[in-house]
Amino acid sequence: MSDISDSLTRADEQHFTRPIPKSAGAQMRYLLKQLKSTKSVAAALNISQRTVERYIKNQIKQPKPALAARLEAEVRRRWQPLVRKRARDKAARTTGLVIETRARFGFTAAPGTTDDGRMRRITQHLPPEYAARLFAAQDAGAAESQLRQIAAEGLQEIYFKDNGARATSLLVEFTDIDYVDFAF
């Protein structure tokens, strides 16, 4: 399960200026334009090259639910790359991002404190440096655990330590994610 990565991708979609193509034929034609050959489209969707050609010519109009889901996911992943890049660059340089999550936060702190892990709902603005680190890690294909660690570090510094004003020796563990959403 890739909660953080999927949430970052969903946040990208909030910046789209046009809706993705609706029909299967239009989606296939878009993928053909992006991938340059019916063979590569067929490989991306795990279908035959002839099936791709039939969708492009509108000889087949209704894909099976599994193919429809794969087709829409591939189109969404490639839709408006410049708009997506512009929004990410702005978040990484100037605006940062907002994380909203409900997860278990545990702490490593001095013995005898009441810092046992518990479910918390947190909405926090993270500065641009954390946005840049998250985007760079996601683009490099980082594992979910690495993305989770970056998000935990951001919440640790900004939310729990209040930018170094308190709890300086606190280390945060970000586990049992119920949900996580990003906005930028």
OpenMM code with the backbone's topology and positions (N, CA, C; nanometers):
from openmm import Vec3, app, unit

residues = "MET SER ASP ILE SER ASP SER LEU THR ARG ALA ASP GLU GLN HIS PHE THR ARG PRO ILE PRO LYS SER ALA GLY ALA GLN MET ARG TYR LEU LEU LYS GLN LEU LYS SER THR LYS SER VAL ALA ALA ALA LEU ASN ILE SER GLN ARG THR VAL GLU ARG TYR ILE LYS ASN GLN ILE LYS GLN PRO LYS PRO ALA LEU ALA ALA ARG LEU GLU ALA GLU VAL ARG ARG ARG TRP GLN PRO LEU VAL ARG LYS ARG ALA ARG ASP LYS ALA ALA ARG THR THR GLY LEU VAL ILE GLU THR ARG ALA ARG PHE GLY PHE THR ALA ALA PRO GLY THR THR ASP ASP GLY ARG MET ARG ARG ILE THR GLN HIS LEU PRO PRO GLU TYR ALA ALA ARG LEU PHE ALA ALA GLN ASP ALA GLY ALA ALA GLU SER GLN LEU ARG GLN ILE ALA ALA GLU GLY LEU GLN GLU ILE TYR PHE LYS ASP ASN GLY ALA ARG ALA THR SER LEU LEU VAL GLU PHE THR ASP ILE ASP TYR VAL ASP PHE ALA PHE".split()
positions = [
    Vec3(0.0847, -0.1177, 0.0000),
    Vec3(0.0000, 0.0000, 0.0000),
    Vec3(0.0890, 0.1235, 0.0000),
    Vec3(0.0588, 0.2177, -0.0879),
    Vec3(0.1422, 0.3372, -0.0975),
    Vec3(0.0576, 0.4611, -0.0673),
    Vec3(0.0317, 0.4838, 0.0597),
    Vec3(-0.0541, 0.5942, 0.1025),
    Vec3(0.0038, 0.7300, 0.0634),
    Vec3(0.1295, 0.7528, 0.0955),
    Vec3(0.1914, 0.8836, 0.0736),
    Vec3(0.2032, 0.9127, -0.0762),
    Vec3(0.2555, 0.8180, -0.1521),
    Vec3(0.2732, 0.8368, -0.2956),
    Vec3(0.1396, 0.8593, -0.3661),
    Vec3(0.0404, 0.7783, -0.3327),
    Vec3(-0.0918, 0.7944, -0.3938),
    Vec3(-0.1533, 0.9294, -0.3588),
    Vec3(-0.1333, 0.9738, -0.2365),
    Vec3(-0.1878, 1.1019, -0.1941),
    Vec3(-0.1205, 1.2180, -0.2669),
    Vec3(0.0098, 1.2096, -0.2881),
    Vec3(0.0797, 1.3134, -0.3640),
    Vec3(0.0291, 1.3179, -0.5081),
    Vec3(0.0034, 1.2014, -0.5650),
    Vec3(-0.0493, 1.1951, -0.7012),
    Vec3(-0.1900, 1.2546, -0.7081),
    Vec3(-0.2735, 1.2244, -0.6088),
    Vec3(-0.4090, 1.2832, -0.6051),
    Vec3(-0.4022, 1.4355, -0.5909),
    Vec3(-0.3048, 1.4836, -0.5158),
    Vec3(-0.2891, 1.6285, -0.4996),
    Vec3(-0.2503, 1.6938, -0.6318),
    Vec3(-0.1703, 1.6245, -0.7123),
    Vec3(-0.1356, 1.6745, -0.8460),
    Vec3(-0.2610, 1.6970, -0.9295),
    Vec3(-0.3541, 1.6036, -0.9205),
    Vec3(-0.4737, 1.6080, -1.0037),
    Vec3(-0.5630, 1.7278, -0.9729),
    Vec3(-0.5473, 1.7877, -0.8564),
    Vec3(-0.6264, 1.9056, -0.8213),
    Vec3(-0.5873, 2.0271, -0.9057),
    Vec3(-0.4718, 2.0210, -0.9704),
    Vec3(-0.4227, 2.1340, -1.0490),
    Vec3(-0.4512, 2.1201, -1.1982),
    Vec3(-0.5118, 2.0083, -1.2399),
    Vec3(-0.5420, 1.9899, -1.3811),
    Vec3(-0.6353, 2.1009, -1.4285),
    Vec3(-0.6092, 2.1518, -1.5475),
    Vec3(-0.6918, 2.2594, -1.6016),
    Vec3(-0.7999, 2.2073, -1.6952),
    Vec3(-0.7873, 2.0820, -1.7377),
    Vec3(-0.8879, 2.0203, -1.8238),
    Vec3(-0.9151, 1.8796, -1.7741),
    Vec3(-1.0366, 1.8306, -1.7934),
    Vec3(-1.0650, 1.6925, -1.7524),
    Vec3(-0.9974, 1.5930, -1.8471),
    Vec3(-0.9705, 1.4738, -1.7970),
    Vec3(-0.9121, 1.3717, -1.8834),
    Vec3(-1.0159, 1.3265, -1.9844),
    Vec3(-0.9738, 1.2701, -2.0981),
    Vec3(-1.0714, 1.2213, -2.1975),
    Vec3(-1.1642, 1.1171, -2.1363),
    Vec3(-1.2902, 1.1205, -2.1762),
    Vec3(-1.3912, 1.0323, -2.1159),
    Vec3(-1.4023, 0.8974, -2.1864),
    Vec3(-1.4074, 0.8965, -2.3185),
    Vec3(-1.4308, 0.7708, -2.3900),
    Vec3(-1.3030, 0.6885, -2.3984),
    Vec3(-1.3233, 0.5583, -2.4140),
    Vec3(-1.2081, 0.4675, -2.4247),
    Vec3(-1.1263, 0.4988, -2.5494),
    Vec3(-1.1937, 0.5313, -2.6591),
    Vec3(-1.1217, 0.5649, -2.7825),
    Vec3(-1.0356, 0.6884, -2.7662),
    Vec3(-1.0911, 0.7919, -2.7041),
    Vec3(-1.0141, 0.9154, -2.6819),
    Vec3(-0.8971, 0.8900, -2.5873),
    Vec3(-0.9187, 0.8073, -2.4868),
    Vec3(-0.8091, 0.7744, -2.3953),
    Vec3(-0.6994, 0.6959, -2.4664),
    Vec3(-0.7376, 0.6021, -2.5524),
    Vec3(-0.6385, 0.5255, -2.6286),
    Vec3(-0.5610, 0.6168, -2.7237),
    Vec3(-0.6317, 0.7084, -2.7896),
    Vec3(-0.5629, 0.8007, -2.8808),
    Vec3(-0.4650, 0.8898, -2.8044),
    Vec3(-0.5024, 0.9314, -2.6828),
    Vec3(-0.4110, 1.0117, -2.6010),
    Vec3(-0.2861, 0.9311, -2.5651),
    Vec3(-0.3064, 0.8060, -2.5227),
    Vec3(-0.1912, 0.7220, -2.4896),
    Vec3(-0.1038, 0.6963, -2.6119),
    Vec3(-0.1667, 0.6787, -2.7275),
    Vec3(-0.0903, 0.6597, -2.8508),
    Vec3(-0.0047, 0.7828, -2.8795),
    Vec3(-0.0611, 0.9005, -2.8593),
    Vec3(0.0139, 1.0250, -2.8814),
    Vec3(0.1319, 1.0351, -2.7840),
    Vec3(0.1124, 0.9919, -2.6598),
    Vec3(0.2176, 0.9997, -2.5588),
    Vec3(0.3249, 0.8925, -2.5783),
    Vec3(0.2831, 0.7701, -2.6088),
    Vec3(0.3767, 0.6575, -2.6150),
    Vec3(0.4295, 0.6289, -2.7552),
    Vec3(0.3717, 0.6920, -2.8566),
    Vec3(0.4211, 0.6906, -2.9949),
    Vec3(0.3956, 0.5634, -3.0757),
    Vec3(0.3511, 0.4537, -3.0145),
    Vec3(0.3213, 0.3342, -3.0941),
    Vec3(0.2128, 0.2512, -3.0254),
    Vec3(0.1375, 0.1797, -3.1092),
    Vec3(0.0329, 0.0941, -3.0538),
    Vec3(0.0933, -0.0217, -2.9751),
    Vec3(0.2126, -0.0620, -3.0129),
    Vec3(0.2793, -0.1714, -2.9417),
    Vec3(0.3107, -0.1311, -2.7970),
    Vec3(0.3603, -0.0086, -2.7774),
    Vec3(0.3928, 0.0363, -2.6415),
    Vec3(0.2661, 0.0613, -2.5592),
    Vec3(0.1585, 0.1068, -2.6233),
    Vec3(0.0308, 0.1241, -2.5533),
    Vec3(-0.0211, -0.0126, -2.5091),
    Vec3(-0.0129, -0.1102, -2.5987),
    Vec3(-0.0576, -0.2455, -2.5666),
    Vec3(0.0231, -0.3036, -2.4499),
    Vec3(0.1532, -0.2801, -2.4507),
    Vec3(0.2376, -0.3301, -2.3419),
    Vec3(0.2030, -0.2614, -2.2095),
    Vec3(0.1758, -0.1308, -2.2141),
    Vec3(0.1424, -0.0571, -2.0918),
    Vec3(0.0103, -0.1040, -2.0318),
    Vec3(-0.0832, -0.1440, -2.1175),
    Vec3(-0.2156, -0.1852, -2.0710),
    Vec3(-0.2304, -0.3369, -2.0588),
    Vec3(-0.1295, -0.4100, -2.1032),
    Vec3(-0.1308, -0.5561, -2.0972),
    Vec3(-0.2444, -0.6145, -2.1816),
    Vec3(-0.2577, -0.5611, -2.3037),
    Vec3(-0.3556, -0.6113, -2.3994),
    Vec3(-0.2852, -0.6280, -2.5342),
    Vec3(-0.3560, -0.6800, -2.6342),
    Vec3(-0.2941, -0.7003, -2.7656),
    Vec3(-0.2887, -0.5691, -2.8436),
    Vec3(-0.1960, -0.5654, -2.9370),
    Vec3(-0.1801, -0.4474, -3.0217),
    Vec3(-0.3051, -0.4283, -3.1081),
    Vec3(-0.3635, -0.5367, -3.1543),
    Vec3(-0.4837, -0.5290, -3.2366),
    Vec3(-0.6011, -0.4698, -3.1574),
    Vec3(-0.6115, -0.5012, -3.0294),
    Vec3(-0.7174, -0.4448, -2.9455),
    Vec3(-0.7004, -0.2939, -2.9334),
    Vec3(-0.5780, -0.2488, -2.9188),
    Vec3(-0.5517, -0.1049, -2.9127),
    Vec3(-0.5966, -0.0390, -3.0429),
    Vec3(-0.5635, -0.1001, -3.1565),
    Vec3(-0.6026, -0.0442, -3.2865),
    Vec3(-0.7539, -0.0352, -3.2995),
    Vec3(-0.8245, -0.1349, -3.2475),
    Vec3(-0.9713, -0.1335, -3.2554),
    Vec3(-1.0310, -0.0220, -3.1696),
    Vec3(-0.9738, 0.0013, -3.0527),
    Vec3(-1.0219, 0.1120, -2.9697),
    Vec3(-0.9944, 0.2462, -3.0365),
    Vec3(-0.8793, 0.2602, -3.0987),
    Vec3(-0.8429, 0.3861, -3.1636),
    Vec3(-0.9389, 0.4177, -3.2782),
    Vec3(-0.9813, 0.3143, -3.3511),
    Vec3(-1.0749, 0.3319, -3.4631),
    Vec3(-1.2210, 0.3307, -3.4183),
    Vec3(-1.2452, 0.3256, -3.2870),
    Vec3(-1.3796, 0.3199, -3.2294),
    Vec3(-1.4581, 0.1969, -3.2743),
    Vec3(-1.3887, 0.0874, -3.3075),
    Vec3(-1.4562, -0.0374, -3.3393),
    Vec3(-1.5018, -0.1066, -3.2103),
    Vec3(-1.4296, -0.0825, -3.1015),
    Vec3(-1.4703, -0.1273, -2.9689),
    Vec3(-1.4894, -0.0009, -2.8871),
    Vec3(-1.6005, 0.0084, -2.8158),
    Vec3(-1.6281, 0.1320, -2.7420),
    Vec3(-1.6321, 0.1153, -2.5916),
    Vec3(-1.6695, -0.0028, -2.5434),
    Vec3(-1.6836, -0.0249, -2.3994),
    Vec3(-1.5816, -0.1275, -2.3506),
    Vec3(-1.4782, -0.0841, -2.2799),
    Vec3(-1.3836, -0.1817, -2.2261),
    Vec3(-1.4409, -0.2522, -2.1036),
    Vec3(-1.3861, -0.3684, -2.0738),
    Vec3(-1.4245, -0.4389, -1.9513),
    Vec3(-1.3775, -0.3551, -1.8326),
    Vec3(-1.4410, -0.3703, -1.7176),
    Vec3(-1.4076, -0.2854, -1.6018),
    Vec3(-1.2590, -0.2845, -1.5639),
    Vec3(-1.1935, -0.3987, -1.5705),
    Vec3(-1.0517, -0.4036, -1.5347),
    Vec3(-0.9672, -0.3219, -1.6327),
    Vec3(-0.9945, -0.3360, -1.7618),
    Vec3(-0.9215, -0.2600, -1.8635),
    Vec3(-0.9555, -0.1119, -1.8527),
    Vec3(-1.0809, -0.0791, -1.8266),
    Vec3(-1.1206, 0.0613, -1.8125),
    Vec3(-1.0448, 0.1273, -1.6982),
    Vec3(-1.0283, 0.0559, -1.5882),
    Vec3(-0.9553, 0.1100, -1.4730),
    Vec3(-0.8083, 0.1292, -1.5070),
    Vec3(-0.7454, 0.0302, -1.5737),
    Vec3(-0.6040, 0.0432, -1.6128),
    Vec3(-0.5856, 0.1574, -1.7111),
    Vec3(-0.6770, 0.1691, -1.8057),
    Vec3(-0.6695, 0.2735, -1.9078),
    Vec3(-0.6789, 0.4116, -1.8444),
    Vec3(-0.7756, 0.4304, -1.7569),
    Vec3(-0.7904, 0.5597, -1.6901),
    Vec3(-0.6695, 0.5913, -1.6028),
    Vec3(-0.6160, 0.4912, -1.5339),
    Vec3(-0.4985, 0.5130, -1.4491),
    Vec3(-0.3773, 0.5550, -1.5317),
    Vec3(-0.3580, 0.4918, -1.6476),
    Vec3(-0.2442, 0.5287, -1.7341),
    Vec3(-0.2600, 0.6691, -1.7902),
    Vec3(-0.3822, 0.7055, -1.8283),
    Vec3(-0.4064, 0.8409, -1.8804),
    Vec3(-0.3846, 0.9439, -1.7696),
    Vec3(-0.4389, 0.9195, -1.6499),
    Vec3(-0.4207, 1.0125, -1.5370),
    Vec3(-0.2729, 1.0320, -1.5040),
    Vec3(-0.1973, 0.9224, -1.5100),
    Vec3(-0.0553, 0.9293, -1.4757),
    Vec3(0.0221, 1.0185, -1.5722),
    Vec3(-0.0243, 1.0266, -1.6968),
    Vec3(0.0465, 1.1046, -1.7983),
    Vec3(-0.0211, 1.2376, -1.8326),
    Vec3(-0.1365, 1.2658, -1.7759),
    Vec3(-0.2163, 1.3823, -1.8141),
    Vec3(-0.1522, 1.5113, -1.7655),
    Vec3(-0.1443, 1.6094, -1.8517),
    Vec3(-0.0939, 1.7440, -1.8259),
    Vec3(0.0358, 1.7456, -1.7431),
    Vec3(0.1432, 1.6932, -1.7975),
    Vec3(0.2691, 1.6880, -1.7221),
    Vec3(0.3270, 1.8262, -1.6914),
    Vec3(0.3069, 1.9232, -1.7794),
    Vec3(0.3607, 2.0574, -1.7528),
    Vec3(0.2848, 2.1280, -1.6412),
    Vec3(0.1544, 2.1098, -1.6369),
    Vec3(0.0735, 2.1682, -1.5290),
    Vec3(0.1148, 2.1059, -1.3956),
    Vec3(0.1306, 1.9751, -1.3967),
    Vec3(0.1724, 1.9019, -1.2769),
    Vec3(0.3103, 1.9495, -1.2307),
    Vec3(0.4040, 1.9624, -1.3243),
    Vec3(0.5402, 2.0056, -1.2904),
    Vec3(0.5411, 2.1482, -1.2359),
    Vec3(0.4630, 2.2352, -1.2971),
    Vec3(0.4558, 2.3744, -1.2514),
    Vec3(0.4024, 2.3832, -1.1085),
    Vec3(0.2989, 2.3073, -1.0770),
    Vec3(0.2414, 2.3082, -0.9420),
    Vec3(0.3396, 2.2519, -0.8400),
    Vec3(0.4092, 2.1447, -0.8763),
    Vec3(0.5084, 2.0862, -0.7851),
    Vec3(0.6260, 2.1804, -0.7628),
    Vec3(0.6717, 2.2447, -0.8694),
    Vec3(0.7836, 2.3392, -0.8555),
    Vec3(0.7464, 2.4556, -0.7650),
    Vec3(0.6249, 2.5057, -0.7798),
    Vec3(0.5806, 2.6160, -0.6946),
    Vec3(0.5760, 2.5729, -0.5485),
    Vec3(0.5240, 2.4524, -0.5232),
    Vec3(0.5174, 2.4025, -0.3858),
    Vec3(0.6568, 2.3787, -0.3286),
    Vec3(0.7485, 2.3308, -0.4108),
    Vec3(0.8839, 2.3005, -0.3643),
    Vec3(0.9677, 2.4265, -0.3440),
    Vec3(0.9321, 2.5360, -0.4116),
    Vec3(1.0108, 2.6589, -0.3986),
    Vec3(0.9509, 2.7615, -0.3043),
    Vec3(0.8183, 2.7777, -0.3070),
    Vec3(0.7604, 2.8903, -0.2328),
    Vec3(0.6483, 2.8544, -0.1358),
    Vec3(0.5511, 2.7756, -0.1778),
    Vec3(0.4306, 2.7606, -0.0958),
    Vec3(0.4335, 2.6451, 0.0029),
    Vec3(0.5107, 2.5410, -0.0260),
    Vec3(0.5070, 2.4237, 0.0603),
    Vec3(0.3810, 2.3436, 0.0347),
    Vec3(0.3465, 2.2575, 0.1292),
    Vec3(0.2262, 2.1777, 0.1132),
    Vec3(0.1582, 2.1574, 0.2478),
    Vec3(0.0329, 2.1181, 0.2427),
    Vec3(-0.0445, 2.0913, 0.3637),
    Vec3(-0.0695, 1.9412, 0.3701),
    Vec3(-0.0414, 1.8835, 0.4848),
    Vec3(-0.0683, 1.7422, 0.5067),
    Vec3(-0.1823, 1.7306, 0.6073),
    Vec3(-0.2788, 1.6480, 0.5735),
    Vec3(-0.3865, 1.6158, 0.6672),
    Vec3(-0.3841, 1.4654, 0.6830),
    Vec3(-0.3755, 1.4193, 0.8060),
    Vec3(-0.3643, 1.2764, 0.8289),
    Vec3(-0.4302, 1.2350, 0.9588),
    Vec3(-0.4681, 1.1106, 0.9620),
    Vec3(-0.5095, 1.0464, 1.0866),
    Vec3(-0.4262, 0.9200, 1.0928),
    Vec3(-0.3375, 0.9171, 1.1913),
    Vec3(-0.2446, 0.8053, 1.2033),
    Vec3(-0.2007, 0.7905, 1.3479),
    Vec3(-0.1302, 0.6833, 1.3733),
    Vec3(-0.0742, 0.6612, 1.5064),
    Vec3(0.0622, 0.7279, 1.5108),
    Vec3(0.0773, 0.8160, 1.6083),
    Vec3(0.2046, 0.8824, 1.6303),
    Vec3(0.2594, 0.8346, 1.7630),
    Vec3(0.3779, 0.7775, 1.7576),
    Vec3(0.4469, 0.7344, 1.8780),
    Vec3(0.5740, 0.8160, 1.8905),
    Vec3(0.6303, 0.8219, 2.0086),
    Vec3(0.7449, 0.9075, 2.0333),
    Vec3(0.8533, 0.8327, 2.1080),
    Vec3(0.9750, 0.8717, 2.0831),
    Vec3(1.0874, 0.8267, 2.1629),
    Vec3(1.1291, 0.9479, 2.2438),
    Vec3(1.1062, 0.9420, 2.3727),
    Vec3(1.1347, 1.0563, 2.4596),
    Vec3(1.1887, 1.0036, 2.5921),
    Vec3(1.2068, 1.0938, 2.6854),
    Vec3(1.2614, 1.0585, 2.8165),
    Vec3(1.1729, 0.9547, 2.8851),
    Vec3(1.2332, 0.8600, 2.9592),
    Vec3(1.1533, 0.7601, 3.0313),
    Vec3(1.0596, 0.8262, 3.1321),
    Vec3(0.9415, 0.7656, 3.1458),
    Vec3(0.8458, 0.8170, 3.2428),
    Vec3(0.7519, 0.9225, 3.1874),
    Vec3(0.7666, 0.9620, 3.0619),
    Vec3(0.6760, 1.0618, 3.0048),
    Vec3(0.5509, 0.9928, 2.9523),
    Vec3(0.4511, 1.0689, 2.9169),
    Vec3(0.3252, 1.0127, 2.8676),
    Vec3(0.3189, 1.0202, 2.7155),
    Vec3(0.4262, 0.9834, 2.6504),
    Vec3(0.4336, 0.9943, 2.5059),
    Vec3(0.4035, 0.8629, 2.4349),
    Vec3(0.3137, 0.7823, 2.4931),
    Vec3(0.2744, 0.6587, 2.4271),
    Vec3(0.2051, 0.6921, 2.2962),
    Vec3(0.2224, 0.6051, 2.1959),
    Vec3(0.1604, 0.6288, 2.0664),
    Vec3(0.0090, 0.6256, 2.0756),
    Vec3(-0.0561, 0.7118, 1.9993),
    Vec3(-0.2026, 0.7121, 1.9920),
    Vec3(-0.2451, 0.7711, 1.8590),
    Vec3(-0.3698, 0.7444, 1.8226),
    Vec3(-0.4233, 0.7966, 1.6968),
    Vec3(-0.4456, 0.9470, 1.7120),
    Vec3(-0.3973, 1.0213, 1.6140),
    Vec3(-0.4158, 1.1657, 1.6128),
    Vec3(-0.4580, 1.2083, 1.4733),
    Vec3(-0.5384, 1.3110, 1.4680),
    Vec3(-0.5746, 1.3744, 1.3415),
    Vec3(-0.5010, 1.5067, 1.3375),
    Vec3(-0.4172, 1.5234, 1.2364),
    Vec3(-0.3325, 1.6418, 1.2273),
    Vec3(-0.3470, 1.7034, 1.0889),
    Vec3(-0.3629, 1.8342, 1.0853),
    Vec3(-0.3562, 1.9115, 0.9618),
    Vec3(-0.2469, 2.0150, 0.9826),
    Vec3(-0.1423, 2.0087, 0.8996),
    Vec3(-0.0262, 2.0942, 0.9216),
    Vec3(0.0341, 2.1383, 0.7885),
    Vec3(0.0707, 2.2657, 0.7813),
    Vec3(0.1438, 2.3167, 0.6661),
    Vec3(0.2907, 2.2808, 0.6829),
    Vec3(0.3493, 2.2213, 0.5798),
    Vec3(0.4920, 2.1895, 0.5800),
    Vec3(0.5639, 2.2844, 0.4856),
    Vec3(0.6807, 2.3351, 0.5248),
    Vec3(0.7544, 2.4298, 0.4417),
    Vec3(0.8011, 2.3686, 0.3089),
    Vec3(0.8433, 2.4538, 0.2158),
    Vec3(0.8842, 2.4063, 0.0826),
    Vec3(0.9951, 2.3014, 0.0830),
    Vec3(1.0873, 2.3062, 0.1794),
    Vec3(1.1961, 2.2074, 0.1771),
    Vec3(1.1443, 2.0644, 0.1949),
    Vec3(1.0397, 2.0448, 0.2727),
    Vec3(0.9822, 1.9108, 0.2874),
    Vec3(0.9060, 1.8712, 0.1618),
    Vec3(0.8392, 1.9663, 0.0983),
    Vec3(0.7715, 1.9380, -0.0286),
    Vec3(0.8744, 1.8961, -0.1331),
    Vec3(0.9847, 1.9678, -0.1405),
    Vec3(1.0887, 1.9352, -0.2378),
    Vec3(1.1454, 1.7959, -0.2122),
    Vec3(1.1681, 1.7627, -0.0855),
    Vec3(1.2220, 1.6302, -0.0522),
    Vec3(1.1228, 1.5194, -0.0871),
    Vec3(0.9943, 1.5417, -0.0574),
    Vec3(0.8931, 1.4413, -0.0900),
    Vec3(0.8825, 1.4199, -0.2410),
    Vec3(0.8786, 1.5292, -0.3182),
    Vec3(0.8670, 1.5178, -0.4632),
    Vec3(0.9903, 1.4515, -0.5231),
    Vec3(1.1084, 1.4888, -0.4756),
    Vec3(1.2317, 1.4296, -0.5276),
    Vec3(1.2368, 1.2800, -0.4974),
    Vec3(1.1979, 1.2431, -0.3768),
    Vec3(1.1978, 1.1012, -0.3400),
    Vec3(1.0964, 1.0236, -0.4232),
    Vec3(0.9784, 1.0796, -0.4434),
    Vec3(0.8766, 1.0115, -0.5229),
    Vec3(0.9227, 0.9965, -0.6680),
    Vec3(0.9809, 1.1020, -0.7248),
    Vec3(1.0297, 1.0958, -0.8625),
    Vec3(1.1432, 0.9958, -0.8785),
    Vec3(1.2223, 0.9779, -0.7727),
    Vec3(1.3335, 0.8825, -0.7768),
    Vec3(1.2857, 0.7393, -0.7522),
    Vec3(1.1578, 0.7218, -0.7255),
    Vec3(1.1036, 0.5884, -0.7041),
    Vec3(1.1276, 0.5347, -0.5638),
    Vec3(1.1307, 0.6241, -0.4668),
    Vec3(1.1557, 0.5836, -0.3277),
    Vec3(1.0438, 0.4941, -0.2765),
    Vec3(1.0798, 0.4094, -0.1834),
    Vec3(0.9814, 0.3203, -0.1206),
    Vec3(0.8883, 0.4019, -0.0317),
    Vec3(0.7731, 0.3433, -0.0038),
    Vec3(0.6742, 0.4097, 0.0814),
    Vec3(0.7321, 0.4427, 0.2183),
    Vec3(0.8178, 0.3562, 0.2691),
    Vec3(0.8773, 0.3812, 0.4012),
    Vec3(0.9637, 0.5072, 0.4017),
    Vec3(1.0332, 0.5340, 0.2915),
    Vec3(1.1147, 0.6556, 0.2829),
    Vec3(1.0261, 0.7798, 0.2760),
    Vec3(0.9183, 0.7741, 0.1988),
    Vec3(0.8259, 0.8871, 0.1904),
    Vec3(0.7611, 0.9113, 0.3268),
    Vec3(0.7253, 0.8039, 0.3944),
    Vec3(0.6644, 0.8148, 0.5271),
    Vec3(0.7626, 0.8781, 0.6256),
    Vec3(0.8909, 0.8428, 0.6140),
    Vec3(0.9928, 0.8987, 0.7029),
    Vec3(1.0094, 1.0489, 0.6801),
    Vec3(1.0057, 1.0936, 0.5556),
    Vec3(1.0170, 1.2371, 0.5259),
    Vec3(0.8971, 1.3119, 0.5828),
    Vec3(0.7771, 1.2565, 0.5629),
    Vec3(0.6569, 1.3202, 0.6172),
    Vec3(0.6616, 1.3231, 0.7698),
    Vec3(0.7075, 1.2145, 0.8314),
    Vec3(0.7185, 1.2093, 0.9777),
    Vec3(0.8184, 1.3122, 1.0286),
    Vec3(0.9287, 1.3265, 0.9567),
    Vec3(1.0285, 1.4257, 0.9972),
    Vec3(0.9730, 1.5673, 0.9883),
    Vec3(0.8968, 1.5950, 0.8828),
    Vec3(0.8344, 1.7264, 0.8695),
    Vec3(0.7365, 1.7538, 0.9817),
    Vec3(0.6516, 1.6569, 1.0127),
    Vec3(0.5565, 1.6742, 1.1224),
    Vec3(0.6288, 1.6845, 1.2562),
    Vec3(0.7351, 1.6092, 1.2716),
    Vec3(0.8137, 1.6149, 1.3956),
    Vec3(0.8691, 1.7553, 1.4179),
    Vec3(0.9290, 1.8123, 1.3152),
    Vec3(0.9928, 1.9435, 1.3298),
    Vec3(0.8920, 2.0573, 1.3395),
    Vec3(0.7887, 2.0538, 1.2583),
    Vec3(0.6959, 2.1667, 1.2506),
    Vec3(0.5844, 2.1559, 1.3548),
    Vec3(0.5221, 2.0400, 1.3661),
    Vec3(0.4071, 2.0259, 1.4546),
    Vec3(0.4484, 1.9960, 1.5990),
    Vec3(0.5269, 1.8922, 1.6175),
    Vec3(0.5574, 1.8479, 1.7531),
    Vec3(0.6676, 1.9301, 1.8206),
    Vec3(0.7702, 1.9679, 1.7455),
    Vec3(0.8796, 2.0454, 1.8049),
    Vec3(0.8604, 2.1959, 1.7888),
    Vec3(0.7593, 2.2369, 1.7138),
    Vec3(0.7293, 2.3781, 1.6923),
    Vec3(0.8539, 2.4545, 1.6456),
    Vec3(0.9170, 2.4030, 1.5393),
    Vec3(1.0385, 2.4625, 1.4810),
    Vec3(1.1511, 2.4754, 1.5817),
    Vec3(1.1656, 2.3778, 1.6689),
    Vec3(1.2751, 2.3774, 1.7657),
    Vec3(1.2470, 2.4532, 1.8934),
    Vec3(1.1254, 2.5036, 1.9128),
    Vec3(1.0925, 2.5812, 2.0325),
    Vec3(1.0648, 2.4920, 2.1540),
    Vec3(1.0344, 2.3634, 2.1308),
    Vec3(1.0063, 2.2742, 2.2430),
    Vec3(1.0390, 2.1305, 2.2050),
    Vec3(1.0478, 2.0454, 2.3033),
    Vec3(1.0686, 1.9010, 2.2858),
    Vec3(1.1830, 1.8707, 2.1902),
    Vec3(1.2987, 1.9259, 2.2154),
    Vec3(1.4098, 1.9147, 2.1208),
    Vec3(1.4612, 1.7732, 2.1006),
    Vec3(1.4429, 1.6835, 2.1973),
    Vec3(1.4949, 1.5472, 2.1827),
    Vec3(1.3890, 1.4479, 2.1353),
    Vec3(1.2740, 1.4958, 2.0964),
    Vec3(1.1626, 1.4105, 2.0567),
    Vec3(1.1866, 1.3507, 1.9182),
    Vec3(1.1611, 1.2213, 1.9036),
    Vec3(1.1655, 1.1532, 1.7740),
    Vec3(1.0283, 1.0931, 1.7478),
    Vec3(0.9718, 1.1220, 1.6321),
    Vec3(0.8342, 1.0832, 1.6005),
    Vec3(0.8316, 0.9587, 1.5123),
    Vec3(0.7412, 0.8664, 1.5429),
    Vec3(0.7130, 0.7502, 1.4597),
    Vec3(0.5743, 0.7679, 1.3988),
    Vec3(0.5639, 0.7534, 1.2673),
    Vec3(0.4418, 0.7773, 1.1912),
    Vec3(0.3949, 0.6416, 1.1388),
    Vec3(0.2990, 0.5767, 1.2098),
    Vec3(0.2565, 0.4418, 1.1735),
    Vec3(0.1046, 0.4313, 1.1689),
    Vec3(0.0553, 0.3166, 1.1283),
    Vec3(-0.0881, 0.2855, 1.1236),
    Vec3(-0.1689, 0.3994, 1.0610),
    Vec3(-0.1350, 0.4350, 0.9397),
    Vec3(-0.2024, 0.5460, 0.8721),
    Vec3(-0.3454, 0.5059, 0.8384),
    Vec3(-0.4406, 0.5833, 0.8903),
    Vec3(-0.5813, 0.5654, 0.8559),
    Vec3(-0.6065, 0.6319, 0.7203),
    Vec3(-0.5641, 0.7570, 0.7065),
    Vec3(-0.5668, 0.8267, 0.5778),
    Vec3(-0.4618, 0.9366, 0.5814),
    Vec3(-0.4210, 0.9781, 0.4630),
    Vec3(-0.3302, 1.0921, 0.4500),
    Vec3(-0.3648, 1.1624, 0.3203),
    Vec3(-0.3763, 1.2938, 0.3278),
    Vec3(-0.4055, 1.3768, 0.2103),
    Vec3(-0.3088, 1.4934, 0.2067),
    Vec3(-0.2640, 1.5267, 0.0871),
    Vec3(-0.1789, 1.6430, 0.0675),
    Vec3(-0.2505, 1.7432, -0.0201),
    Vec3(-0.2169, 1.8696, -0.0006),
    Vec3(-0.2657, 1.9770, -0.0877),
    Vec3(-0.1517, 2.0749, -0.1060),
    Vec3(-0.1380, 2.1252, -0.2277),
    Vec3(-0.0361, 2.2271, -0.2546),
    Vec3(-0.0801, 2.3175, -0.3659),
] * unit.nanometer
topology = app.Topology()
chain = topology.addChain("A")
for resn in residues:
    res = topology.addResidue(resn, chain)
    for name in ("N", "CA", "C"):
        topology.addAtom(name, app.Element.getBySymbol(name[0]), res)
